[in-house]
Amino acid sequence: MKVIHDDTLPGIEHVKDPKLTPHFLHEVVTQYLKENSPITPKIEGRSVATDEPKTLLTQLKGTTYEFR
């Protein structure tokens, strides 16, 4: 059985001062990208996905924004 702690979000451990809000991260990011697209992301290496390639920029499918 997996135990969920108060400092863990899906895929992110040891979160400082997490808050429960009525917003979903994907909705917030989608809205931001809708208002600010196109964006020019760069991989800075501040976070690492251990189960995906280093070139991964998003796992959010079905959106219309573009990365340049």
PyMOL Python script that loads the backbone (N, CA, C, O; Angstrom):
from pymol import cmd

cmd.read_pdbstr("""\
ATOM      1  N   MET A   1       0.837  -1.184   0.000  1.00  0.00           N
ATOM      2  CA  MET A   1       0.000   0.000   0.000  1.00  0.00           C
ATOM      3  C   MET A   1       0.882   1.247   0.000  1.00  0.00           C
ATOM      4  O   MET A   1       1.834   1.339   0.775  1.00  0.00           O
ATOM      5  N   LYS A   2       0.566   2.198  -0.865  1.00  0.00           N
ATOM      6  CA  LYS A   2       1.332   3.440  -0.956  1.00  0.00           C
ATOM      7  C   LYS A   2       0.790   4.454   0.048  1.00  0.00           C
ATOM      8  O   LYS A   2      -0.417   4.690   0.117  1.00  0.00           O
ATOM      9  N   VAL A   3       1.684   5.043   0.817  1.00  0.00           N
ATOM     10  CA  VAL A   3       1.297   6.042   1.807  1.00  0.00           C
ATOM     11  C   VAL A   3       1.520   7.430   1.213  1.00  0.00           C
ATOM     12  O   VAL A   3       2.597   7.718   0.692  1.00  0.00           O
ATOM     13  N   ILE A   4       0.518   8.278   1.288  1.00  0.00           N
ATOM     14  CA  ILE A   4       0.622   9.652   0.810  1.00  0.00           C
ATOM     15  C   ILE A   4       0.860  10.555   2.013  1.00  0.00           C
ATOM     16  O   ILE A   4       0.100  10.513   2.981  1.00  0.00           O
ATOM     17  N   HIS A   5       1.904  11.367   1.962  1.00  0.00           N
ATOM     18  CA  HIS A   5       2.243  12.272   3.051  1.00  0.00           C
ATOM     19  C   HIS A   5       1.769  13.680   2.722  1.00  0.00           C
ATOM     20  O   HIS A   5       1.482  13.991   1.566  1.00  0.00           O
ATOM     21  N   ASP A   6       1.687  14.526   3.734  1.00  0.00           N
ATOM     22  CA  ASP A   6       1.242  15.900   3.533  1.00  0.00           C
ATOM     23  C   ASP A   6       2.233  16.742   2.732  1.00  0.00           C
ATOM     24  O   ASP A   6       1.897  17.849   2.311  1.00  0.00           O
ATOM     25  N   ASP A   7       3.452  16.233   2.515  1.00  0.00           N
ATOM     26  CA  ASP A   7       4.449  17.001   1.763  1.00  0.00           C
ATOM     27  C   ASP A   7       4.735  16.388   0.398  1.00  0.00           C
ATOM     28  O   ASP A   7       5.777  16.657  -0.199  1.00  0.00           O
ATOM     29  N   THR A   8       3.805  15.555  -0.104  1.00  0.00           N
ATOM     30  CA  THR A   8       4.009  14.884  -1.380  1.00  0.00           C
ATOM     31  C   THR A   8       2.858  15.201  -2.331  1.00  0.00           C
ATOM     32  O   THR A   8       1.688  15.028  -1.991  1.00  0.00           O
ATOM     33  N   LEU A   9       3.211  15.667  -3.528  1.00  0.00           N
ATOM     34  CA  LEU A   9       2.255  15.833  -4.611  1.00  0.00           C
ATOM     35  C   LEU A   9       2.531  14.717  -5.600  1.00  0.00           C
ATOM     36  O   LEU A   9       3.595  14.102  -5.527  1.00  0.00           O
ATOM     37  N   PRO A  10       1.615  14.425  -6.528  1.00  0.00           N
ATOM     38  CA  PRO A  10       1.887  13.355  -7.484  1.00  0.00           C
ATOM     39  C   PRO A  10       3.221  13.562  -8.199  1.00  0.00           C
ATOM     40  O   PRO A  10       3.383  14.509  -8.969  1.00  0.00           O
ATOM     41  N   GLY A  11       4.155  12.684  -7.941  1.00  0.00           N
ATOM     42  CA  GLY A  11       5.454  12.730  -8.593  1.00  0.00           C
ATOM     43  C   GLY A  11       6.459  13.691  -7.984  1.00  0.00           C
ATOM     44  O   GLY A  11       7.596  13.758  -8.452  1.00  0.00           O
ATOM     45  N   ILE A  12       6.073  14.445  -6.943  1.00  0.00           N
ATOM     46  CA  ILE A  12       6.977  15.417  -6.323  1.00  0.00           C
ATOM     47  C   ILE A  12       6.959  15.210  -4.813  1.00  0.00           C
ATOM     48  O   ILE A  12       5.913  15.332  -4.175  1.00  0.00           O
ATOM     49  N   GLU A  13       8.119  14.896  -4.247  1.00  0.00           N
ATOM     50  CA  GLU A  13       8.211  14.690  -2.801  1.00  0.00           C
ATOM     51  C   GLU A  13       8.777  15.922  -2.112  1.00  0.00           C
ATOM     52  O   GLU A  13       9.418  16.762  -2.743  1.00  0.00           O
ATOM     53  N   HIS A  14       8.535  16.019  -0.818  1.00  0.00           N
ATOM     54  CA  HIS A  14       9.095  17.065   0.053  1.00  0.00           C
ATOM     55  C   HIS A  14       8.727  18.475  -0.412  1.00  0.00           C
ATOM     56  O   HIS A  14       9.582  19.358  -0.479  1.00  0.00           O
ATOM     57  N   VAL A  15       7.454  18.674  -0.729  1.00  0.00           N
ATOM     58  CA  VAL A  15       6.964  19.979  -1.153  1.00  0.00           C
ATOM     59  C   VAL A  15       6.863  20.883   0.074  1.00  0.00           C
ATOM     60  O   VAL A  15       6.311  20.481   1.099  1.00  0.00           O
ATOM     61  N   LYS A  16       7.395  22.100  -0.027  1.00  0.00           N
ATOM     62  CA  LYS A  16       7.326  23.045   1.084  1.00  0.00           C
ATOM     63  C   LYS A  16       6.007  23.798   1.035  1.00  0.00           C
ATOM     64  O   LYS A  16       5.674  24.407   0.018  1.00  0.00           O
ATOM     65  N   ASP A  17       5.262  23.761   2.117  1.00  0.00           N
ATOM     66  CA  ASP A  17       4.020  24.511   2.280  1.00  0.00           C
ATOM     67  C   ASP A  17       3.000  24.250   1.164  1.00  0.00           C
ATOM     68  O   ASP A  17       2.552  25.196   0.517  1.00  0.00           O
ATOM     69  N   PRO A  18       2.623  22.974   0.925  1.00  0.00           N
ATOM     70  CA  PRO A  18       1.630  22.690  -0.119  1.00  0.00           C
ATOM     71  C   PRO A  18       0.264  23.244   0.266  1.00  0.00           C
ATOM     72  O   PRO A  18      -0.074  23.297   1.449  1.00  0.00           O
ATOM     73  N   LYS A  19      -0.516  23.654  -0.715  1.00  0.00           N
ATOM     74  CA  LYS A  19      -1.848  24.192  -0.477  1.00  0.00           C
ATOM     75  C   LYS A  19      -2.850  23.458  -1.364  1.00  0.00           C
ATOM     76  O   LYS A  19      -2.571  23.172  -2.528  1.00  0.00           O
ATOM     77  N   LEU A  20      -4.000  23.161  -0.809  1.00  0.00           N
ATOM     78  CA  LEU A  20      -5.080  22.541  -1.569  1.00  0.00           C
ATOM     79  C   LEU A  20      -5.929  23.660  -2.170  1.00  0.00           C
ATOM     80  O   LEU A  20      -6.483  24.481  -1.439  1.00  0.00           O
ATOM     81  N   THR A  21      -6.034  23.694  -3.494  1.00  0.00           N
ATOM     82  CA  THR A  21      -6.828  24.713  -4.180  1.00  0.00           C
ATOM     83  C   THR A  21      -7.829  24.015  -5.098  1.00  0.00           C
ATOM     84  O   THR A  21      -7.704  22.818  -5.353  1.00  0.00           O
ATOM     85  N   PRO A  22      -8.813  24.747  -5.591  1.00  0.00           N
ATOM     86  CA  PRO A  22      -9.778  24.133  -6.507  1.00  0.00           C
ATOM     87  C   PRO A  22      -9.246  24.012  -7.935  1.00  0.00           C
ATOM     88  O   PRO A  22      -9.970  23.565  -8.825  1.00  0.00           O
ATOM     89  N   HIS A  23      -7.988  24.405  -8.165  1.00  0.00           N
ATOM     90  CA  HIS A  23      -7.421  24.418  -9.513  1.00  0.00           C
ATOM     91  C   HIS A  23      -6.653  23.133  -9.804  1.00  0.00           C
ATOM     92  O   HIS A  23      -6.060  22.538  -8.905  1.00  0.00           O
ATOM     93  N   PHE A  24      -6.670  22.717 -11.053  1.00  0.00           N
ATOM     94  CA  PHE A  24      -5.870  21.591 -11.505  1.00  0.00           C
ATOM     95  C   PHE A  24      -4.676  22.147 -12.274  1.00  0.00           C
ATOM     96  O   PHE A  24      -4.826  23.062 -13.083  1.00  0.00           O
ATOM     97  N   LEU A  25      -3.499  21.597 -12.023  1.00  0.00           N
ATOM     98  CA  LEU A  25      -2.277  22.104 -12.636  1.00  0.00           C
ATOM     99  C   LEU A  25      -2.376  22.151 -14.158  1.00  0.00           C
ATOM    100  O   LEU A  25      -1.968  23.136 -14.774  1.00  0.00           O
ATOM    101  N   HIS A  26      -2.915  21.099 -14.769  1.00  0.00           N
ATOM    102  CA  HIS A  26      -3.012  21.079 -16.231  1.00  0.00           C
ATOM    103  C   HIS A  26      -3.908  22.200 -16.751  1.00  0.00           C
ATOM    104  O   HIS A  26      -3.636  22.769 -17.808  1.00  0.00           O
ATOM    105  N   GLU A  27      -4.976  22.524 -16.014  1.00  0.00           N
ATOM    106  CA  GLU A  27      -5.852  23.619 -16.437  1.00  0.00           C
ATOM    107  C   GLU A  27      -5.128  24.961 -16.349  1.00  0.00           C
ATOM    108  O   GLU A  27      -5.260  25.799 -17.241  1.00  0.00           O
ATOM    109  N   VAL A  28      -4.366  25.164 -15.276  1.00  0.00           N
ATOM    110  CA  VAL A  28      -3.627  26.413 -15.091  1.00  0.00           C
ATOM    111  C   VAL A  28      -2.560  26.566 -16.169  1.00  0.00           C
ATOM    112  O   VAL A  28      -2.412  27.641 -16.752  1.00  0.00           O
ATOM    113  N   VAL A  29      -1.818  25.495 -16.435  1.00  0.00           N
ATOM    114  CA  VAL A  29      -0.765  25.550 -17.455  1.00  0.00           C
ATOM    115  C   VAL A  29      -1.375  25.765 -18.837  1.00  0.00           C
ATOM    116  O   VAL A  29      -0.858  26.559 -19.623  1.00  0.00           O
ATOM    117  N   THR A  30      -2.461  25.071 -19.137  1.00  0.00           N
ATOM    118  CA  THR A  30      -3.125  25.232 -20.433  1.00  0.00           C
ATOM    119  C   THR A  30      -3.590  26.670 -20.625  1.00  0.00           C
ATOM    120  O   THR A  30      -3.417  27.235 -21.705  1.00  0.00           O
ATOM    121  N   GLN A  31      -4.175  27.268 -19.593  1.00  0.00           N
ATOM    122  CA  GLN A  31      -4.625  28.659 -19.685  1.00  0.00           C
ATOM    123  C   GLN A  31      -3.443  29.605 -19.877  1.00  0.00           C
ATOM    124  O   GLN A  31      -3.510  30.528 -20.690  1.00  0.00           O
ATOM    125  N   TYR A  32      -2.364  29.379 -19.135  1.00  0.00           N
ATOM    126  CA  TYR A  32      -1.162  30.212 -19.284  1.00  0.00           C
ATOM    127  C   TYR A  32      -0.624  30.139 -20.712  1.00  0.00           C
ATOM    128  O   TYR A  32      -0.303  31.161 -21.318  1.00  0.00           O
ATOM    129  N   LEU A  33      -0.532  28.928 -21.238  1.00  0.00           N
ATOM    130  CA  LEU A  33       0.007  28.755 -22.585  1.00  0.00           C
ATOM    131  C   LEU A  33      -0.925  29.337 -23.642  1.00  0.00           C
ATOM    132  O   LEU A  33      -0.465  29.837 -24.669  1.00  0.00           O
ATOM    133  N   LYS A  34      -2.226  29.277 -23.398  1.00  0.00           N
ATOM    134  CA  LYS A  34      -3.180  29.875 -24.328  1.00  0.00           C
ATOM    135  C   LYS A  34      -2.965  31.388 -24.403  1.00  0.00           C
ATOM    136  O   LYS A  34      -3.077  31.983 -25.475  1.00  0.00           O
ATOM    137  N   GLU A  35      -2.657  32.004 -23.261  1.00  0.00           N
ATOM    138  CA  GLU A  35      -2.467  33.451 -23.207  1.00  0.00           C
ATOM    139  C   GLU A  35      -1.060  33.879 -23.628  1.00  0.00           C
ATOM    140  O   GLU A  35      -0.864  35.032 -24.012  1.00  0.00           O
ATOM    141  N   ASN A  36      -0.083  32.982 -23.565  1.00  0.00           N
ATOM    142  CA  ASN A  36       1.314  33.358 -23.795  1.00  0.00           C
ATOM    143  C   ASN A  36       2.003  32.575 -24.905  1.00  0.00           C
ATOM    144  O   ASN A  36       3.227  32.641 -25.023  1.00  0.00           O
ATOM    145  N   SER A  37       1.260  31.839 -25.719  1.00  0.00           N
ATOM    146  CA  SER A  37       1.852  31.019 -26.766  1.00  0.00           C
ATOM    147  C   SER A  37       2.219  31.883 -27.967  1.00  0.00           C
ATOM    148  O   SER A  37       1.494  32.840 -28.238  1.00  0.00           O
ATOM    149  N   PRO A  38       3.276  31.616 -28.694  1.00  0.00           N
ATOM    150  CA  PRO A  38       4.197  30.505 -28.444  1.00  0.00           C
ATOM    151  C   PRO A  38       5.210  30.868 -27.355  1.00  0.00           C
ATOM    152  O   PRO A  38       5.500  32.041 -27.119  1.00  0.00           O
ATOM    153  N   ILE A  39       5.727  29.856 -26.713  1.00  0.00           N
ATOM    154  CA  ILE A  39       6.763  30.050 -25.711  1.00  0.00           C
ATOM    155  C   ILE A  39       8.052  29.409 -26.205  1.00  0.00           C
ATOM    156  O   ILE A  39       8.033  28.595 -27.128  1.00  0.00           O
ATOM    157  N   THR A  40       9.148  29.769 -25.603  1.00  0.00           N
ATOM    158  CA  THR A  40      10.445  29.221 -25.979  1.00  0.00           C
ATOM    159  C   THR A  40      11.075  28.572 -24.753  1.00  0.00           C
ATOM    160  O   THR A  40      11.868  29.201 -24.053  1.00  0.00           O
ATOM    161  N   PRO A  41      10.726  27.316 -24.493  1.00  0.00           N
ATOM    162  CA  PRO A  41      11.269  26.662 -23.303  1.00  0.00           C
ATOM    163  C   PRO A  41      12.720  26.250 -23.503  1.00  0.00           C
ATOM    164  O   PRO A  41      13.171  26.030 -24.627  1.00  0.00           O
ATOM    165  N   LYS A  42      13.428  26.152 -22.412  1.00  0.00           N
ATOM    166  CA  LYS A  42      14.774  25.588 -22.466  1.00  0.00           C
ATOM    167  C   LYS A  42      14.929  24.669 -21.263  1.00  0.00           C
ATOM    168  O   LYS A  42      14.379  24.926 -20.192  1.00  0.00           O
ATOM    169  N   ILE A  43      15.667  23.621 -21.453  1.00  0.00           N
ATOM    170  CA  ILE A  43      15.887  22.666 -20.376  1.00  0.00           C
ATOM    171  C   ILE A  43      17.016  23.195 -19.507  1.00  0.00           C
ATOM    172  O   ILE A  43      18.149  23.331 -19.968  1.00  0.00           O
ATOM    173  N   GLU A  44      16.706  23.497 -18.242  1.00  0.00           N
ATOM    174  CA  GLU A  44      17.677  24.068 -17.321  1.00  0.00           C
ATOM    175  C   GLU A  44      18.282  23.024 -16.393  1.00  0.00           C
ATOM    176  O   GLU A  44      19.318  23.268 -15.775  1.00  0.00           O
ATOM    177  N   GLY A  45      17.639  21.854 -16.290  1.00  0.00           N
ATOM    178  CA  GLY A  45      18.170  20.802 -15.435  1.00  0.00           C
ATOM    179  C   GLY A  45      17.839  20.963 -13.961  1.00  0.00           C
ATOM    180  O   GLY A  45      18.423  20.279 -13.121  1.00  0.00           O
ATOM    181  N   ARG A  46      16.896  21.872 -13.626  1.00  0.00           N
ATOM    182  CA  ARG A  46      16.534  22.061 -12.223  1.00  0.00           C
ATOM    183  C   ARG A  46      15.662  20.939 -11.694  1.00  0.00           C
ATOM    184  O   ARG A  46      15.605  20.706 -10.487  1.00  0.00           O
ATOM    185  N   SER A  47      14.987  20.247 -12.590  1.00  0.00           N
ATOM    186  CA  SER A  47      14.201  19.079 -12.197  1.00  0.00           C
ATOM    187  C   SER A  47      14.485  17.968 -13.199  1.00  0.00           C
ATOM    188  O   SER A  47      14.834  18.225 -14.351  1.00  0.00           O
ATOM    189  N   VAL A  48      14.331  16.740 -12.745  1.00  0.00           N
ATOM    190  CA  VAL A  48      14.696  15.597 -13.571  1.00  0.00           C
ATOM    191  C   VAL A  48      13.572  14.573 -13.549  1.00  0.00           C
ATOM    192  O   VAL A  48      13.127  14.156 -12.479  1.00  0.00           O
ATOM    193  N   ALA A  49      13.111  14.167 -14.731  1.00  0.00           N
ATOM    194  CA  ALA A  49      12.155  13.066 -14.847  1.00  0.00           C
ATOM    195  C   ALA A  49      12.971  11.795 -15.002  1.00  0.00           C
ATOM    196  O   ALA A  49      13.676  11.625 -15.997  1.00  0.00           O
ATOM    197  N   THR A  50      12.882  10.912 -14.039  1.00  0.00           N
ATOM    198  CA  THR A  50      13.703   9.703 -14.080  1.00  0.00           C
ATOM    199  C   THR A  50      13.117   8.624 -14.972  1.00  0.00           C
ATOM    200  O   THR A  50      13.789   7.638 -15.275  1.00  0.00           O
ATOM    201  N   ASP A  51      11.867   8.798 -15.398  1.00  0.00           N
ATOM    202  CA  ASP A  51      11.218   7.777 -16.213  1.00  0.00           C
ATOM    203  C   ASP A  51      10.943   8.242 -17.640  1.00  0.00           C
ATOM    204  O   ASP A  51      10.206   7.581 -18.372  1.00  0.00           O
ATOM    205  N   GLU A  52      11.525   9.372 -18.045  1.00  0.00           N
ATOM    206  CA  GLU A  52      11.303   9.923 -19.379  1.00  0.00           C
ATOM    207  C   GLU A  52      12.628  10.415 -19.956  1.00  0.00           C
ATOM    208  O   GLU A  52      13.593  10.592 -19.212  1.00  0.00           O
ATOM    209  N   PRO A  53      12.691  10.640 -21.278  1.00  0.00           N
ATOM    210  CA  PRO A  53      13.929  11.143 -21.878  1.00  0.00           C
ATOM    211  C   PRO A  53      14.235  12.567 -21.409  1.00  0.00           C
ATOM    212  O   PRO A  53      13.326  13.309 -21.035  1.00  0.00           O
ATOM    213  N   LYS A  54      15.511  12.945 -21.430  1.00  0.00           N
ATOM    214  CA  LYS A  54      15.931  14.271 -20.968  1.00  0.00           C
ATOM    215  C   LYS A  54      15.365  15.398 -21.824  1.00  0.00           C
ATOM    216  O   LYS A  54      15.332  16.547 -21.382  1.00  0.00           O
ATOM    217  N   THR A  55      14.925  15.097 -23.027  1.00  0.00           N
ATOM    218  CA  THR A  55      14.391  16.120 -23.933  1.00  0.00           C
ATOM    219  C   THR A  55      12.892  16.354 -23.756  1.00  0.00           C
ATOM    220  O   THR A  55      12.322  17.182 -24.466  1.00  0.00           O
ATOM    221  N   LEU A  56      12.245  15.655 -22.841  1.00  0.00           N
ATOM    222  CA  LEU A  56      10.801  15.777 -22.637  1.00  0.00           C
ATOM    223  C   LEU A  56      10.438  17.186 -22.183  1.00  0.00           C
ATOM    224  O   LEU A  56      11.007  17.685 -21.212  1.00  0.00           O
ATOM    225  N   LEU A  57       9.504  17.831 -22.867  1.00  0.00           N
ATOM    226  CA  LEU A  57       9.026  19.153 -22.472  1.00  0.00           C
ATOM    227  C   LEU A  57       7.616  19.101 -21.912  1.00  0.00           C
ATOM    228  O   LEU A  57       7.248  19.962 -21.112  1.00  0.00           O
ATOM    229  N   THR A  58       6.817  18.124 -22.306  1.00  0.00           N
ATOM    230  CA  THR A  58       5.449  18.048 -21.815  1.00  0.00           C
ATOM    231  C   THR A  58       4.917  16.629 -21.939  1.00  0.00           C
ATOM    232  O   THR A  58       5.353  15.861 -22.796  1.00  0.00           O
ATOM    233  N   GLN A  59       3.970  16.293 -21.073  1.00  0.00           N
ATOM    234  CA  GLN A  59       3.215  15.054 -21.198  1.00  0.00           C
ATOM    235  C   GLN A  59       1.742  15.376 -21.409  1.00  0.00           C
ATOM    236  O   GLN A  59       0.905  14.474 -21.455  1.00  0.00           O
ATOM    237  N   LEU A  60       1.429  16.651 -21.536  1.00  0.00           N
ATOM    238  CA  LEU A  60       0.061  17.105 -21.706  1.00  0.00           C
ATOM    239  C   LEU A  60      -0.326  16.999 -23.176  1.00  0.00           C
ATOM    240  O   LEU A  60       0.209  17.714 -24.023  1.00  0.00           O
ATOM    241  N   LYS A  61      -1.252  16.108 -23.465  1.00  0.00           N
ATOM    242  CA  LYS A  61      -1.644  15.854 -24.847  1.00  0.00           C
ATOM    243  C   LYS A  61      -2.961  16.572 -25.171  1.00  0.00           C
ATOM    244  O   LYS A  61      -3.737  16.899 -24.273  1.00  0.00           O
ATOM    245  N   GLY A  62      -3.197  16.807 -26.442  1.00  0.00           N
ATOM    246  CA  GLY A  62      -4.459  17.381 -26.880  1.00  0.00           C
ATOM    247  C   GLY A  62      -4.548  18.890 -26.742  1.00  0.00           C
ATOM    248  O   GLY A  62      -5.648  19.438 -26.673  1.00  0.00           O
ATOM    249  N   THR A  63      -3.410  19.569 -26.701  1.00  0.00           N
ATOM    250  CA  THR A  63      -3.426  21.023 -26.605  1.00  0.00           C
ATOM    251  C   THR A  63      -3.029  21.630 -27.945  1.00  0.00           C
ATOM    252  O   THR A  63      -2.526  20.934 -28.827  1.00  0.00           O
ATOM    253  N   THR A  64      -3.259  22.923 -28.088  1.00  0.00           N
ATOM    254  CA  THR A  64      -2.965  23.579 -29.360  1.00  0.00           C
ATOM    255  C   THR A  64      -1.797  24.554 -29.276  1.00  0.00           C
ATOM    256  O   THR A  64      -1.461  25.185 -30.278  1.00  0.00           O
ATOM    257  N   TYR A  65      -1.167  24.696 -28.110  1.00  0.00           N
ATOM    258  CA  TYR A  65      -0.024  25.607 -28.011  1.00  0.00           C
ATOM    259  C   TYR A  65       1.190  24.968 -28.660  1.00  0.00           C
ATOM    260  O   TYR A  65       1.223  23.758 -28.886  1.00  0.00           O
ATOM    261  N   GLU A  66       2.193  25.797 -28.959  1.00  0.00           N
ATOM    262  CA  GLU A  66       3.388  25.263 -29.597  1.00  0.00           C
ATOM    263  C   GLU A  66       4.645  25.704 -28.862  1.00  0.00           C
ATOM    264  O   GLU A  66       4.716  26.811 -28.327  1.00  0.00           O
ATOM    265  N   PHE A  67       5.630  24.822 -28.848  1.00  0.00           N
ATOM    266  CA  PHE A  67       6.944  25.140 -28.308  1.00  0.00           C
ATOM    267  C   PHE A  67       7.827  25.542 -29.476  1.00  0.00           C
ATOM    268  O   PHE A  67       7.766  24.917 -30.535  1.00  0.00           O
ATOM    269  N   ARG A  68       8.646  26.571 -29.306  1.00  0.00           N
ATOM    270  CA  ARG A  68       9.580  26.987 -30.356  1.00  0.00           C
ATOM    271  C   ARG A  68      10.978  26.982 -29.804  1.00  0.00           C
ATOM    272  O   ARG A  68      11.926  27.301 -30.522  1.00  0.00           O
TER     273      ARG A  68
END
""", "prot")
cmd.dss("prot")
cmd.show_as("cartoon", "prot")
cmd.util.cbc("prot")
cmd.orient("prot")
